[in-house]
Each structure stands twice: as C-alpha cells, then as structure tokens.
Amino acid sequence: MTWLITGGAGYIGAHVARAMAEAGESVAVYDDISNGVSGRLPPDIPLFEGDVLDRAALDRALDELNVTGVVHLAAKKQVGQSVEEPLRYYRENLHGLTVLLEAVTAAGVKNFVFSSSAAVYGTPDVELVTESTPCLPLSPYGETKLAGEWLVRATGRAHGMATACLRYFNVAGAARPELSDTGVFNVIPMFFEKITEGDTPLIFGDDYPTPDGTCVRDYIHVEDLAEAHLAAARRLSAQQGAGDLTVNIGSGEGVSVRELADLVAEVTGHQGPSAKVMPRRAGDPARVVASGELAAKELGWSPRQDVRSMVTSAWEGWCLRRPEALRG
C-alpha cells in the first residue's frame, strides 16, 4: 500500500512523511513547493511536484505511484490572511479538496486522512473541547476546514472510502532543527522573533478568567502529531472497509500564554522582561484545550512530549536559520 501525502514537503507534512516511512509504510509526496521545502524529505521518499487544483497532475501521480491511501495536508492556513482573502482560501482549501477527492475516487483509493483544525470550534466555552463540542468557526480558514470535513465524510460514504479527520490544536517543535517551522504565524516563533530583534514578546490580555489572567491553549509537539497520522492511516488500513472517524489531536493540557512566555525566556536565555501586556484581541477565547479520550480509544494514540521539548526544539531550529539569535 502506498500513501500519498499532499503538502508533504511542508513543516507538518515532512514530519508525517518521515514518521510513516520510518515506521515501514510506503510513502510518496505531492507538493507544489509554494511553501514546502524539498530538502526536508530524505532522498528515498519520491516527490511529485504538482498543485491539488491540477486534476491531470493528480491523475498522473496517483497512477504512477500506485496510490492506495492519501493523507491530505496541502492547504492555506493563516487565519488572518483568510479573513482578507476568503476567495483564495475557499478556492485552494475547499475547491482543491474537491478536485483531489474526484481524482482519488476515480483512482479507487480506499483510505483518506484529512488535516483539519481546532479552528472549526471557534471560541468554545468549555473546560475540555470534545469532538461533540459545537463547531462555530470564526474565520474563512476554519470554515474551509469544517466544510472540508463534511465533504470528506460524504465522499467516503458515497464511494466506500474509509476516512479520518484529525482536528489539530496548536502545533509546535521539530524532530530536528532543519525540519522546524519557517513561518512566523504562531505564538512561539512570534516570541522568538521579538527576542531576536532585541524586543519584548507581547501578551494580548491578562484579565481573562484563567489562573494567571492570560489565555490558555493546548500545544502539541509536531512529532506526536506525525505519530497520530501514522496511527490514523494504520487504523483505516486495518478496518478494510468504509467508515469515518473524527478526532481531536492535542495534548489535553492547558498552558497559559504567560507560562509560555516565561518558558521561552528561560530556554532562550532572554534577559529582559519575559513579556509585555497589551490589550485583548477581539475573538480570543479564554481557554481552548482538547479532550484526548477519543484519540486514545480509537487510535491507541496519546502525546509523549511536553511543552518544554516543543520550545527547546523550536528554538534550535530558529537558531539554525537565524544565527543572529544566539548573539542576542
């Protein structure tokens, strides 16, 4: 069985591709290299360059690589950008998924793992977010992920394809420095950027109903996330038939932004204040933490790494790309 990983040269995708290959799965990657980096992949993983909107290229890849399962990670993922460019996000995330599903069903692919997001929940007012928590996305990005889940499940039922939708929480860390995230769109690299520039990291709001007044979030190490994809792929392969599964992929532990800022200061050796408090941002919920019960039950998976390992490994990757950070 060969698994095709779309977006497999990206930050998360490269970790997934490596984890599955190292576990003995036959893996190939399909990526347009718009954000991916081919050098993240070992030479024994085939890379087919193409866009998920290109049906002819998808057909060639599925045929030439003899694909029997797909892990779909290729997507645009910046929440703020999606608000500014909703048409682009719906075209690339949702129409791209439609084209891909048309190709995989025509090719007789029987297993499909979809990269979803905790953004489908919006601002849930619960202690732990379960898979039955109402989905009320606040951005076009979150909307495309929720609609993508609907489309994947409906296609699976109609065509006898087993599907799994994995709702990621906040992904961080790296298996090795050269695989680290190159973007500066999430809180940990944002903190690193401020420190590298000799500035103080920012916290938005310290008057939330949480233990220290700052927002609480659930962080998942990218290596653990990659193992969750492997577990989902193997679960679908083993069940030998249609069926759908939707699970949260998080740590189940809440970390406040203040705690994270203090940890970043400790790991990086930042000598100034760990953070400066700014006014709240609109739409930020006080607490978003996953329940991992269903993932443990259905996939036999649970995270193994803590937030310190995420920050430490992310900092090593940051310093590899930005050596001036070490001189700061």
C-alpha positions in Angstrom: 0.0 0.0 0.0 1.4 3.4 -1.0 0.3 6.6 0.9 0.4 9.8 -1.0 1.0 12.8 1.4 -0.2 16.1 -0.2 1.8 19.0 1.2 4.4 16.5 2.4 7.3 18.9 1.9 5.8 21.4 4.4 6.6 21.7 8.1 4.0 19.2 9.3 3.9 17.2 6.1 7.6 16.4 6.2 7.3 15.2 9.8 4.4 13.0 8.8 6.2 11.6 5.7 9.3 10.8 7.7 7.4 9.2 10.6 5.3 7.0 8.2 8.4 6.0 6.1 10.5 5.2 9.2 7.6 3.0 10.5 7.8 0.9 7.3 4.9 2.5 5.3 5.4 3.1 1.6 5.2 6.8 1.2 5.3 9.4 -1.6 4.8 13.2 -1.5 2.7 15.5 -3.7 3.6 19.2 -3.2 3.6 22.4 -5.3 6.6 23.6 -3.3 5.0 27.0 -2.8 5.6 26.8 0.9 7.2 23.4 1.1 11.0 22.7 1.0 12.1 19.6 -1.0 15.2 19.3 1.2 13.1 18.4 4.2 12.5 15.0 2.6 15.0 12.1 2.5 16.0 11.0 -1.0 14.2 7.7 -0.7 10.7 9.4 -0.5 9.5 10.2 -4.0 8.4 13.8 -4.6 5.9 14.6 -7.3 5.6 18.3 -7.8 2.0 19.5 -8.5 -1.0 21.5 -7.4 -4.1 19.9 -5.9 -6.1 22.1 -8.3 -4.4 20.3 -11.2 -6.6 17.3 -11.9 -4.3 15.9 -14.7 -1.2 16.1 -12.5 -3.1 14.4 -9.7 -4.3 11.6 -12.0 -0.7 11.0 -13.2 0.7 10.9 -9.7 -2.0 8.5 -8.4 -1.4 6.2 -11.3 2.4 6.3 -11.5 2.8 6.0 -7.7 0.1 3.3 -7.4 -1.5 5.2 -4.6 -4.0 3.3 -2.3 -4.3 5.9 0.5 -4.0 9.6 0.8 -3.0 11.9 3.7 -4.2 15.4 2.7 -2.3 18.3 4.4 -1.9 20.7 1.4 -3.8 23.9 2.3 -3.5 27.6 3.2 -3.6 28.0 6.9 -3.2 31.7 8.1 -6.3 32.7 9.9 -5.8 36.5 9.4 -5.0 36.1 5.8 -8.1 34.0 5.2 -10.2 37.0 6.5 -8.5 39.3 4.0 -8.6 36.7 1.1 -11.6 34.4 1.6 -12.0 33.6 -2.1 -8.4 32.4 -2.2 -8.9 30.2 0.8 -12.2 28.7 -0.4 -10.6 28.0 -3.8 -7.4 26.4 -2.6 -8.6 24.7 0.5 -12.1 23.6 -0.5 -12.1 23.5 -4.3 -8.6 21.9 -4.2 -10.0 19.2 -1.8 -12.9 18.7 -4.3 -10.6 18.2 -7.2 -8.4 15.8 -5.1 -11.4 13.7 -4.0 -12.6 13.5 -7.6 -9.2 12.1 -8.5 -8.8 9.7 -5.7 -12.3 8.2 -6.1 -11.7 7.8 -9.8 -8.4 6.0 -9.0 -10.2 3.7 -6.5 -8.3 5.0 -3.4 -9.9 3.4 -0.3 -8.3 5.4 2.6 -8.2 9.1 3.2 -6.8 11.1 6.2 -7.8 14.8 6.3 -5.9 17.5 8.1 -8.5 19.5 9.9 -8.1 22.1 12.7 -9.3 23.2 16.1 -10.3 26.3 14.3 -13.6 24.5 13.4 -14.7 25.1 17.1 -14.4 28.9 17.1 -14.4 30.1 20.7 -15.8 27.1 22.7 -16.8 28.0 26.3 -16.0 24.6 27.8 -13.3 23.2 30.1 -12.3 20.5 27.6 -13.2 20.5 23.9 -14.6 17.2 22.8 -15.5 16.1 19.3 -19.2 16.8 20.1 -18.5 20.4 21.1 -20.5 22.6 18.6 -18.5 23.8 15.6 -18.8 27.5 15.1 -15.7 28.7 13.1 -14.9 32.4 13.2 -12.7 32.7 10.1 -12.8 31.6 6.4 -9.9 29.3 7.2 -12.0 27.5 9.9 -15.0 27.4 7.7 -13.0 25.7 4.9 -11.8 23.1 7.4 -15.3 22.3 8.7 -16.7 22.2 5.2 -13.8 20.0 4.2 -14.7 17.5 6.9 -18.3 17.4 5.6 -17.0 16.8 2.1 -14.6 14.1 3.1 -17.1 12.2 5.1 -19.8 12.4 2.5 -17.4 11.3 -0.3 -16.3 8.4 1.9 -19.9 7.2 2.5 -20.8 7.6 -1.2 -17.7 5.8 -2.6 -16.9 3.2 0.1 -13.8 5.0 1.2 -12.6 4.9 4.9 -11.9 8.4 6.2 -10.4 10.1 9.2 -10.4 13.8 10.0 -7.8 15.0 12.5 -8.5 18.3 14.3 -5.1 19.7 15.3 -4.6 22.1 18.2 -1.5 24.3 18.4 1.4 22.6 16.7 5.0 23.4 17.7 8.5 21.9 17.9 10.6 19.9 15.5 12.1 16.5 15.3 15.4 18.0 14.2 16.4 21.7 13.6 16.3 21.5 9.8 12.7 20.4 9.9 11.4 23.3 12.0 8.6 25.7 11.0 9.9 28.5 8.8 6.8 30.7 9.3 6.2 33.3 12.0 2.5 33.0 12.4 2.2 31.2 15.7 2.9 32.4 19.2 6.3 30.6 19.8 8.1 31.8 16.7 6.5 35.3 17.3 8.1 35.3 20.7 11.4 34.2 19.1 11.3 37.0 16.6 10.8 39.6 19.2 13.7 38.3 21.3 16.0 38.1 18.2 15.2 41.7 17.4 16.1 42.7 21.0 12.4 43.5 21.8 10.0 42.1 24.4 7.4 39.5 23.4 3.7 40.6 23.6 0.8 39.1 25.5 -2.7 40.2 24.5 -4.8 40.5 27.6 -4.2 39.5 31.2 -7.7 39.8 32.5 -9.2 36.6 31.3 -10.9 34.2 33.8 -7.9 31.9 34.0 -5.4 31.3 36.8 -3.0 34.0 35.7 -5.4 36.1 33.6 -3.9 35.1 30.2 -5.3 32.8 27.6 -4.8 29.1 28.0 -4.1 26.9 25.0 -3.3 23.3 24.1 0.1 22.7 22.4 1.0 19.5 20.6 4.5 18.5 19.5 4.8 18.0 15.7 6.4 14.6 16.3 3.4 13.5 18.3 1.1 14.9 15.6 3.0 12.9 13.0 2.6 9.7 15.0 -1.2 10.5 15.2 -1.3 10.5 11.4 0.5 7.1 11.3 -2.0 5.7 13.8 -4.9 7.0 11.7 -3.5 5.6 8.5 -3.0 2.2 10.0 -6.4 2.3 11.6 -8.0 2.9 8.2 -5.9 0.2 6.5 -6.8 -2.4 9.2 -10.5 -1.8 9.1 -10.8 -2.9 5.4 -14.0 -1.0 4.6 -15.8 2.3 4.7 -16.3 4.3 7.8 -15.4 7.7 9.2 -13.6 8.9 12.2 -13.2 12.5 13.5 -10.8 13.1 16.5 -9.0 15.9 18.3 -5.2 15.8 18.3 -4.0 17.8 21.3 -2.1 17.3 24.5 -5.1 17.6 26.8 -3.0 20.0 28.9 -3.5 23.8 29.1 -0.6 26.2 29.1 -1.2 29.9 29.6 0.4 32.5 27.4 2.2 33.9 30.5 3.6 30.4 31.3 4.7 30.0 27.7 6.4 33.4 27.7 8.3 32.6 30.9 9.4 29.2 29.4 10.6 30.8 26.2 12.6 33.4 28.2 14.2 30.6 30.2 15.0 28.4 27.2 16.4 31.2 25.1 18.3 32.9 27.9 16.4 36.2 27.2 17.5 38.7 29.9 14.7 41.3 29.6 11.1 41.0 30.8 9.5 37.8 29.5 6.5 39.6 28.0 4.7 43.0 27.8 0.9 43.0 28.2 -1.2 44.6 25.5 -5.0 45.0 25.3 -7.0 41.9 24.4 -7.5 41.0 20.8 -11.1 40.6 19.6 -12.3 37.0 19.4 -9.6 35.3 21.6 -11.3 32.7 23.9 -10.0 32.4 27.4 -9.3 28.7 27.2 -9.2 26.1 24.4 -7.9 22.7 25.5 -8.6 19.3 23.8 -10.0 16.2 25.3 -7.9 13.3 24.0 -10.1 10.5 25.1 -11.4 9.6 21.7 -8.0 9.6 20.0 -6.7 7.3 22.8 -9.6 5.0 22.4 -9.9 4.9 18.6 -6.2 5.3 17.5 -4.4 4.0 20.6 -2.5 7.3 20.5 -1.5 9.8 23.1 1.1 12.5 23.1 4.5 11.8 24.7 6.3 15.2 24.6 5.8 18.3 26.8 5.8 22.0 26.0 9.4 22.4 27.1 10.6 20.0 24.4 8.5 21.9 21.9 10.0 25.3 22.8 13.6 23.8 23.0 13.4 22.1 19.6 11.7 25.1 18.0 14.5 27.4 19.3 17.2 25.1 17.9 15.5 25.3 14.5 15.1 29.1 14.8 18.8 29.5 15.6 19.8 27.3 12.7 18.0 29.7 10.3 18.7 32.9 12.3 22.1 32.5 13.9 22.0 36.2 15.0 19.5 35.0 17.7 22.4 33.4 19.5 24.3 36.6 19.6 21.4 38.5 21.1 
